[in-house]
Structure formats: C-alpha cells, structure tokens
Amino acid sequence: MKTHPLLIAVLLASASLPAFAVEFSAKSVVSVPQQGEQESRLFVGAHALRRESQRGEQPIVELLDTQSQRMQLLIPARHTYMERPLPPGVALPGRLADADPCQNGVPAGASCRLLGEEMVLGRRALKWSITATHEGKQVELMQWNDSQHHFPIRQELEGKSLLEQRYIGNESLEGRSVERWEVVSSSPDGTALKVVRWYDPELNMPLREEMSNGYKQYLTEIQVGPQAAELFSVPADYSRVEPPALPQGGPAARP
C-alpha cells in the first residue's frame, strides 16, 4: 500500500507528542506471518523507554529518551553502547495523540484550520482541514479527531476515504478495561487493510492489534507504576563506541 506524503507527515508529527503519560512495564509480542513471534520486554518511564530483546543470539538493550533527544543501543556481552540523536517522529508508548494537529501535526508549508465539531461514526469529533502542495498541486486532507481520545477516526484525501476507525464496545483484556475499535485503512490504489484494535484508555495506547494481513502485536504481563531511573541510563562500566555510518539521504536507523 502506498500512503500519500501529506498523510505520512501528519501521522508522524501527531505521534511524537506527549499526552497522558503513564509509567508501566510489559512484555511485547509481535507475530509476523511465516516468521513466527518476536518477544521483548518494555519499561516505559515519563520521558524514556527501555526495550530488552534479542538480535540473533545476542541480548541487546535499546534506550530512547525524549528529553535528551537521543537513542542508545547497549550490548551487555561487550559492555559497550552506541548513541545517536533521536529521529523525528519517534514517540513513547502512550504518547500518541494531541487535540490540536494545527499546533503540532502539520508538515512545513501546510495550512491548517479547525472547522468545528460534529458527529462522525457515532462519536463526537473535531473536524480539521490540512492543505499542502504536493508535486505542484494543492491537496486537502480532512481529519476528524475523536473528541474524547483525540486520535483520528476518519481521514479523507481529496474526498476519498483513507481511514475509518469505529468504536465497537468495551471489553476486558489482560485484566484491564479496554475499548474495541475496528479500523479500515485505504490507499489511493483501492487496496485496504483492516485492523482490530483493543485500546487501553489508561495507557493511551492499543494493548492488542490484529491485522487482516495476519500481522499481530500485543502487550501482556502489564504492570502499571513508577519505573526505576537506572533502567534508562547506561551503566558506568560501559564504553561508548561509534555506530556505523548512516546511508546518505537514507532514513534514520537504530544505532
């Protein structure tokens, strides 16, 4: 599926904003068809994240800090670490939405305005118009943000539906009260991806997502509470090494 650059820019910018920060730890599981499951352990602080996982047979630790705007990769077996600036658009879990995309979610050179509040898909939503120039042509993205949770529940580009997210009802998952949402994401070429999402209002993020292409990701063993500060710092006996050079003009990568 090919996504329009204006939509990508809006989503990346809105995903980088702090909101309803809750500290917690959990096990994260990602299941990819024909590739099996990959597990990691997450520790989420007020401004930082620690992810413990395996890269091949080697344990690794990733640290992301939105205050210092840096990311670090620790190699425990070697007592070394690498460091890079945090790439634009990276957010911590639970910091996924803001009520005003005109202030924080608009690409450079675009214009944005609030058109009002209306009922969409059975929910009260704020309607926004975001206009930008793409390949010499002015294009308009209409976005309706849920008035309660602030995330987009409908998006239209030049009158064509790109996203619809419908609230289905409340359920219980992992011993927590969650909301079930069903999402249809469409691309200009007519292909669509369907997603069932179980959203946790306290954590302000999905606990589980199941996609029509077979991809799944979910959290389990969730423990809400303050996380120790030392989880998000490099041990004193680790030595810094230089990361491999990034490809020129390529996207920012992990250290």
C-alpha positions in Angstrom: 0.0 0.0 0.0 1.3 3.5 -0.9 0.5 6.3 1.5 0.3 9.9 0.5 3.2 12.1 1.8 0.8 14.6 3.4 -0.8 11.8 5.4 2.5 10.4 6.5 3.8 13.8 7.7 0.6 14.4 9.7 0.7 11.0 11.4 4.4 11.2 12.2 4.1 14.6 13.8 1.0 13.8 15.8 2.6 10.6 17.0 5.5 12.5 18.6 3.5 14.4 21.1 3.3 13.8 24.9 -0.1 13.0 26.4 -1.5 11.2 29.4 2.0 9.8 30.4 1.6 6.6 32.4 4.6 4.6 33.5 4.5 0.8 33.1 6.3 -2.3 32.2 5.1 -5.2 29.9 6.1 -8.0 27.6 5.6 -7.1 23.9 4.9 -9.7 21.3 5.0 -9.2 17.6 3.7 -12.0 15.3 4.5 -11.9 11.6 3.1 -14.5 9.2 5.7 -17.1 8.2 8.2 -15.6 10.6 6.9 -16.5 14.0 6.8 -14.4 17.1 9.3 -12.0 18.5 9.3 -11.0 22.2 10.8 -8.1 24.0 10.5 -6.5 27.5 9.4 -2.9 27.7 9.9 -0.4 30.5 8.2 2.9 29.9 9.0 6.0 32.1 7.8 9.5 32.0 10.2 10.5 29.2 12.2 7.4 28.4 11.8 3.8 27.2 13.9 0.7 27.7 13.4 -2.3 25.4 15.2 -5.6 26.1 15.3 -8.1 23.2 17.5 -10.5 21.2 19.3 -9.7 18.0 20.1 -13.2 16.7 21.6 -14.9 19.8 22.8 -11.6 21.3 20.9 -9.8 24.0 20.5 -6.1 23.3 19.0 -3.1 25.2 17.6 -0.1 23.5 17.1 3.2 25.3 15.1 6.1 24.0 14.9 9.5 25.8 12.6 12.2 24.5 14.1 14.8 26.9 17.7 14.4 25.8 16.5 13.5 22.3 18.9 10.6 22.0 18.7 6.8 21.5 21.3 4.3 22.7 22.0 0.7 21.9 23.6 -1.4 24.7 25.5 -4.6 24.0 25.6 -6.3 27.5 28.0 -9.0 26.4 30.7 -6.5 25.4 29.8 -3.7 28.0 29.6 -1.2 25.1 27.0 1.1 23.7 26.3 3.3 20.7 24.4 6.6 20.6 22.6 8.6 18.0 20.1 11.6 18.0 16.5 10.5 18.3 14.9 10.6 14.8 12.0 12.9 14.1 8.6 11.3 14.7 9.6 8.8 17.4 7.2 8.6 20.3 7.0 6.7 23.5 4.0 4.3 24.0 1.1 6.2 25.4 2.1 9.5 23.9 0.1 9.1 20.7 -2.3 12.0 20.4 -2.9 15.7 20.7 -6.2 17.6 20.4 -4.8 20.2 18.0 -3.0 19.0 14.9 -2.7 22.6 13.7 -0.2 23.2 16.5 1.8 20.0 16.3 0.8 17.8 13.5 1.2 19.8 10.3 4.1 19.5 7.8 6.2 22.6 7.0 4.4 24.8 4.4 1.0 23.4 5.1 -2.1 25.3 6.3 -4.5 24.0 8.9 -7.8 25.1 10.4 -10.5 23.8 12.7 -13.9 23.6 11.0 -15.9 22.6 14.1 -17.3 19.6 16.0 -19.7 17.1 14.5 -20.9 13.5 14.9 -18.8 11.0 12.9 -19.3 7.2 13.1 -21.4 7.7 16.2 -18.7 9.7 18.0 -18.3 13.4 18.6 -15.2 14.6 16.7 -13.3 17.8 15.8 -13.0 18.3 12.1 -9.8 19.7 10.7 -8.7 20.8 7.2 -5.0 20.4 6.4 -3.9 21.8 3.0 -0.4 21.4 1.4 1.2 21.4 -2.0 2.3 18.0 -3.4 4.0 17.7 -6.8 2.9 21.2 -7.7 -0.8 20.5 -6.8 -2.7 21.7 -3.8 -4.2 18.8 -1.9 -6.5 18.8 1.2 -6.6 16.3 4.0 -9.8 16.3 6.1 -9.3 14.7 9.5 -11.8 14.1 12.3 -10.2 13.6 15.7 -12.3 11.8 18.4 -13.2 14.5 21.0 -12.6 12.1 23.9 -9.4 10.3 22.9 -8.1 12.9 20.3 -6.8 10.2 17.8 -8.1 10.3 14.1 -11.3 8.3 13.5 -11.8 9.4 9.9 -9.4 10.8 7.2 -10.2 11.8 3.7 -7.8 13.0 1.0 -9.4 14.9 -1.9 -12.8 13.4 -1.0 -11.5 9.8 -0.9 -11.6 7.8 2.3 -8.2 6.9 3.7 -9.2 5.8 7.2 -12.2 4.9 9.3 -12.0 3.8 12.9 -15.2 2.6 14.5 -15.8 2.1 18.2 -17.4 -1.3 18.8 -17.7 -1.6 22.6 -16.0 -2.2 25.9 -14.2 -5.5 26.7 -11.7 -6.9 29.2 -8.2 -7.9 28.1 -5.2 -8.8 30.2 -7.4 -8.0 33.3 -7.8 -4.4 32.0 -10.8 -2.5 30.8 -10.3 -1.7 27.0 -12.2 -0.4 24.1 -12.6 -2.4 20.9 -12.1 -0.4 17.7 -12.3 -1.7 14.1 -10.2 0.2 11.5 -10.2 0.2 7.7 -7.2 2.0 6.2 -7.4 2.5 2.4 -4.8 3.6 -0.2 -5.4 5.6 -3.4 -5.0 2.4 -5.4 -8.0 0.9 -3.8 -6.3 -1.7 -1.5 -7.4 -1.8 2.1 -6.0 -3.0 5.4 -8.4 -4.0 8.2 -7.3 -3.8 11.8 -9.0 -4.8 15.1 -7.6 -2.7 17.9 -8.1 -3.1 21.6 -7.4 0.4 23.1 -6.5 0.9 26.7 -7.7 4.4 27.9 -5.4 4.5 30.9 -2.2 3.6 29.0 -3.5 5.7 26.0 -2.4 3.0 23.5 -3.6 -0.3 22.0 -3.0 -3.4 24.1 -3.5 -5.6 21.0 -3.8 -5.2 17.3 -4.7 -7.8 14.7 -4.4 -7.0 11.0 -6.1 -8.6 8.0 -2.7 -9.5 6.6 -2.1 -11.8 9.6 0.3 -9.4 11.5 -0.4 -9.2 15.2 1.1 -7.3 18.1 0.1 -7.2 21.7 1.2 -6.5 25.3 1.0 -8.9 28.2 2.2 -9.1 31.8 1.4 -5.4 32.2 2.5 -3.7 35.5 1.5 0.0 35.9 3.7 2.0 38.3 6.9 4.2 38.5 9.9 2.7 36.8 13.4 2.9 38.4 15.6 5.7 36.9 18.6 3.4 36.4 16.6 1.4 33.8 17.0 4.3 31.4 20.7 5.1 31.9 23.9 3.5 30.6 25.9 1.6 33.3 29.1 3.3 34.4 31.3 0.5 33.2 30.1 0.6 29.6 32.3 2.1 26.9 30.9 4.1 24.0 31.7 3.0 20.5 30.8 4.7 17.2 27.8 3.4 15.3 28.1 2.5 11.6 27.6 5.5 9.3 24.0 6.1 8.0 23.5 5.9 4.2 23.5 9.4 2.7 19.9 10.6 2.3 18.5 7.5 3.9 16.2 7.2 6.8 17.4 7.4 10.4 18.1 3.9 11.7 18.7 2.3 15.0 22.2 2.8 16.5 
